[in-house]
């Protein structure tokens, strides 16, 4: 089997037509995902608010957990925003595959076989990261933030939270995307290793710096307590270790060749 790219000569306009076709398919997948999310918008919102409700109920707020909206159309637009976010997530496998299919003609034959593993691994890691944030980080974050509410001073004055539904969805959306994107690290390292940009030795040497990066990122994404930061930093470090193993499989032969050349010189 040849390892050379197949000769597929396409004109500029043919490339544009191919790109247009892929974009249309991605858009259709997004529309279908958004429609499905809109149909189940109440169930999706209930699922997204579960960590918030649990954190509220574990506190001493004395009221039933609730979200609010300030204008007649606010809740409608919040549901639209929710459908858009969920539609993008549901369409992610199709979008990734269409992206790969567009660049595939310029790849080697052995690289083109990675389409399905790429789509499956990227989707699985994104969903895993988002679920990790929802199950682990969100309850800790909400519990910590809601603990600021309560009596102030000795005059019976209280600070009570009034959480707006659109603000809540903005916060949750950013967090879900951040956790999902962070868990893409093995996929990123895979492509960097295949491209020859990094090798496993470089990643090992960079490990000490990545530990610092992991905890800094954890401090940004979680409440400022050590438990929350460790809970996020730990899977990041595990993912980095997995990434080193992936890079070792891909680059070990290249590293041996470099060592051989260095010893001869």
Secondary structure, 3 states (H helix, E strand, C coil): CCCCCCCCCCCHHHHHHHHHHHHHHHHHHHHHHHHHHHHCHHHHHHHHHHHHHHHHHHCCCCCCCCCECCCCCHHHHHHHHHHHHHHHHHHHHHHHHHHHHHHHCCCCHHHHCCHHHHHHHHHHHHHHHHHHHHHHHHHHHHHHHHCCCEEECCCCEEECCCCEHHHHHHHHHHHHHHHHHHCCHHHHHHHHHHCCCCCHHHHHHHHHHHHHHHHHHHHHHCCCCHHHHHHHHHHHHHHHHHHHHHHHHHHHHHHHHHHHHHHHC
